Amino acid sequence: MLRPFIYLIFSLFLITPCLQAKRYRHLELVADEIKVDDKRCYPVRIMQDYGEKKHKWTLFCGEFTNVYIVHGYAYPLLVEDYYSGIDTIHVIKVMNRFERHYWEDYHKRLWSECQEWKRQQNFTPSP
């Protein structure tokens, strides 16, 4: 009688941390500010996960915490969570561990993809 109870308690200790674990997302941010209804917005997209198609660009019109954004740069970010309608993104880490030539290629590719998306969406450049 005592053994099943001990198994139950032990299994609860194992399962509880899994239920409380946060889901981190990899997000690409292009620091090219777009004004929408007097709000500062940035193009973002979720980076490709294994077995998942690459997500489309969207506008994020909220705030970022724990990161300093410089206009004209692309940032691969590890964030706490991202979903449609979120108003604040907490950045865990800026993922920029590339060799210089890889970083330049990544930056150019990401920037050109974002600019193409902006042309398709007919966004006007912010002043």
C-alpha atoms as a printed R data frame, in Angstrom:
    type eleno elety resid chain resno      x      y       z
1   ATOM     1    CA   MET     A     1  0.000  0.000   0.000
2   ATOM     2    CA   LEU     A     2  2.796  2.401   0.770
3   ATOM     3    CA   ARG     A     3  4.755  1.631  -2.419
4   ATOM     4    CA   PRO     A     4  2.132  3.050  -4.909
5   ATOM     5    CA   PHE     A     5  1.866  6.192  -2.813
6   ATOM     6    CA   ILE     A     6  5.652  6.675  -2.891
7   ATOM     7    CA   TYR     A     7  5.662  6.126  -6.673
8   ATOM     8    CA   LEU     A     8  2.946  8.739  -7.064
9   ATOM     9    CA   ILE     A     9  4.806 11.324  -4.992
10  ATOM    10    CA   PHE     A    10  8.073 10.611  -6.824
11  ATOM    11    CA   SER     A    11  6.422 10.929 -10.239
12  ATOM    12    CA   LEU     A    12  4.871 14.272  -9.251
13  ATOM    13    CA   PHE     A    13  8.331 15.601  -8.385
14  ATOM    14    CA   LEU     A    14  9.559 14.527 -11.821
15  ATOM    15    CA   ILE     A    15  6.617 15.946 -13.783
16  ATOM    16    CA   THR     A    16  6.272 19.316 -12.019
17  ATOM    17    CA   PRO     A    17  9.468 20.947 -13.412
18  ATOM    18    CA   CYS     A    18  8.472 19.893 -16.939
19  ATOM    19    CA   LEU     A    19  5.118 21.625 -16.580
20  ATOM    20    CA   GLN     A    20  6.722 24.824 -15.290
21  ATOM    21    CA   ALA     A    21  9.427 25.019 -17.974
22  ATOM    22    CA   LYS     A    22  9.201 28.094 -20.170
23  ATOM    23    CA   ARG     A    23  9.244 27.816 -23.905
24  ATOM    24    CA   TYR     A    24 11.998 29.849 -25.522
25  ATOM    25    CA   ARG     A    25 11.748 30.975 -29.138
26  ATOM    26    CA   HIS     A    26 14.352 32.068 -31.649
27  ATOM    27    CA   LEU     A    27 13.313 35.331 -33.254
28  ATOM    28    CA   GLU     A    28 14.909 37.391 -36.030
29  ATOM    29    CA   LEU     A    29 14.587 41.153 -35.628
30  ATOM    30    CA   VAL     A    30 15.516 43.753 -38.230
31  ATOM    31    CA   ALA     A    31 16.016 47.158 -36.623
32  ATOM    32    CA   ASP     A    32 14.267 49.066 -39.406
33  ATOM    33    CA   GLU     A    33 11.620 51.074 -37.609
34  ATOM    34    CA   ILE     A    34  8.178 51.383 -39.213
35  ATOM    35    CA   LYS     A    35  5.570 53.805 -37.843
36  ATOM    36    CA   VAL     A    36  2.033 52.407 -37.634
37  ATOM    37    CA   ASP     A    37 -0.585 54.609 -35.948
38  ATOM    38    CA   ASP     A    38  2.201 56.552 -34.170
39  ATOM    39    CA   LYS     A    39  3.617 53.310 -32.754
40  ATOM    40    CA   ARG     A    40  7.169 52.153 -33.314
41  ATOM    41    CA   CYS     A    41  7.108 48.740 -35.004
42  ATOM    42    CA   TYR     A    42  9.852 46.377 -36.110
43  ATOM    43    CA   PRO     A    43  9.818 43.512 -38.629
44  ATOM    44    CA   VAL     A    44 10.272 40.159 -36.850
45  ATOM    45    CA   ARG     A    45  9.932 36.497 -37.697
46  ATOM    46    CA   ILE     A    46 10.348 33.263 -35.830
47  ATOM    47    CA   MET     A    47 13.499 31.506 -36.923
48  ATOM    48    CA   GLN     A    48 13.125 28.176 -38.621
49  ATOM    49    CA   ASP     A    49 12.780 25.257 -36.239
50  ATOM    50    CA   TYR     A    50 13.727 21.791 -37.366
51  ATOM    51    CA   GLY     A    51 10.888 20.194 -39.296
52  ATOM    52    CA   GLU     A    52  8.994 23.475 -39.435
53  ATOM    53    CA   LYS     A    53  8.551 25.841 -42.357
54  ATOM    54    CA   LYS     A    54 10.119 29.280 -42.107
55  ATOM    55    CA   HIS     A    55  7.611 31.761 -40.711
56  ATOM    56    CA   LYS     A    56  6.616 34.909 -42.540
57  ATOM    57    CA   TRP     A    57  7.637 38.380 -41.478
58  ATOM    58    CA   THR     A    58  5.264 40.242 -39.177
59  ATOM    59    CA   LEU     A    59  5.299 43.606 -37.450
60  ATOM    60    CA   PHE     A    60  5.881 43.750 -33.721
61  ATOM    61    CA   CYS     A    61  4.601 47.025 -32.260
62  ATOM    62    CA   GLY     A    62  5.515 46.506 -28.626
63  ATOM    63    CA   GLU     A    63  8.525 46.879 -26.385
64  ATOM    64    CA   PHE     A    64 11.689 44.814 -26.037
65  ATOM    65    CA   THR     A    65 13.267 44.319 -22.632
66  ATOM    66    CA   ASN     A    66 16.886 43.391 -21.950
67  ATOM    67    CA   VAL     A    67 18.236 44.487 -25.344
68  ATOM    68    CA   TYR     A    68 19.522 47.714 -26.900
69  ATOM    69    CA   ILE     A    69 18.420 48.059 -30.525
70  ATOM    70    CA   VAL     A    70 20.577 49.991 -33.002
71  ATOM    71    CA   HIS     A    71 18.919 51.048 -36.251
72  ATOM    72    CA   GLY     A    72 20.271 49.262 -39.313
73  ATOM    73    CA   TYR     A    73 21.230 45.972 -37.680
74  ATOM    74    CA   ALA     A    74 19.719 42.511 -37.726
75  ATOM    75    CA   TYR     A    75 19.430 40.582 -34.481
76  ATOM    76    CA   PRO     A    76 18.925 36.850 -33.980
77  ATOM    77    CA   LEU     A    77 17.323 36.693 -30.521
78  ATOM    78    CA   LEU     A    78 16.457 34.063 -27.969
79  ATOM    79    CA   VAL     A    79 13.239 35.294 -26.337
80  ATOM    80    CA   GLU     A    80 11.020 34.001 -23.532
81  ATOM    81    CA   ASP     A    81  7.951 33.696 -25.696
82  ATOM    82    CA   TYR     A    82  6.450 35.152 -28.836
83  ATOM    83    CA   TYR     A    83  2.917 34.919 -30.121
84  ATOM    84    CA   SER     A    84  0.556 37.158 -32.049
85  ATOM    85    CA   GLY     A    85 -0.750 40.016 -29.922
86  ATOM    86    CA   ILE     A    86  2.051 40.065 -27.344
87  ATOM    87    CA   ASP     A    87  2.987 43.593 -26.197
88  ATOM    88    CA   THR     A    88  6.393 43.020 -24.561
89  ATOM    89    CA   ILE     A    89  9.153 40.632 -25.591
90  ATOM    90    CA   HIS     A    90 11.752 39.750 -22.970
91  ATOM    91    CA   VAL     A    91 15.056 38.945 -24.655
92  ATOM    92    CA   ILE     A    92 17.095 36.217 -22.997
93  ATOM    93    CA   LYS     A    93 20.099 36.458 -25.270
94  ATOM    94    CA   VAL     A    94 21.299 38.011 -28.524
95  ATOM    95    CA   MET     A    95 22.539 35.082 -30.600
96  ATOM    96    CA   ASN     A    96 25.460 36.581 -32.525
97  ATOM    97    CA   ARG     A    97 28.163 33.963 -32.333
98  ATOM    98    CA   PHE     A    98 29.205 34.035 -35.971
99  ATOM    99    CA   GLU     A    99 32.593 34.466 -37.551
100 ATOM   100    CA   ARG     A   100 32.828 37.887 -39.164
101 ATOM   101    CA   HIS     A   101 32.281 36.689 -42.751
102 ATOM   102    CA   TYR     A   102 29.303 34.533 -41.703
103 ATOM   103    CA   TRP     A   103 27.791 37.430 -39.781
104 ATOM   104    CA   GLU     A   104 28.066 39.750 -42.792
105 ATOM   105    CA   ASP     A   105 26.398 37.156 -45.046
106 ATOM   106    CA   TYR     A   106 23.643 36.549 -42.465
107 ATOM   107    CA   HIS     A   107 23.051 40.270 -42.005
108 ATOM   108    CA   LYS     A   108 22.855 40.950 -45.762
109 ATOM   109    CA   ARG     A   109 20.524 38.003 -46.379
110 ATOM   110    CA   LEU     A   110 18.200 38.878 -43.505
111 ATOM   111    CA   TRP     A   111 18.146 42.565 -44.391
112 ATOM   112    CA   SER     A   112 17.369 41.875 -48.074
113 ATOM   113    CA   GLU     A   113 14.576 39.406 -47.176
114 ATOM   114    CA   CYS     A   114 13.033 41.992 -44.871
115 ATOM   115    CA   GLN     A   115 13.290 44.774 -47.467
116 ATOM   116    CA   GLU     A   116 11.601 42.546 -50.052
117 ATOM   117    CA   TRP     A   117  8.797 41.825 -47.568
118 ATOM   118    CA   LYS     A   118  8.414 45.569 -46.900
119 ATOM   119    CA   ARG     A   119  8.152 46.270 -50.642
120 ATOM   120    CA   GLN     A   120  5.453 43.620 -50.985
121 ATOM   121    CA   GLN     A   121  3.534 45.121 -48.050
122 ATOM   122    CA   ASN     A   122  3.933 48.694 -49.398
123 ATOM   123    CA   PHE     A   123  5.409 50.042 -46.163
124 ATOM   124    CA   THR     A   124  6.769 53.545 -46.451
125 ATOM   125    CA   PRO     A   125 10.103 54.337 -44.823
126 ATOM   126    CA   SER     A   126  9.879 56.142 -41.499
127 ATOM   127    CA   PRO     A   127 11.377 59.667 -41.324
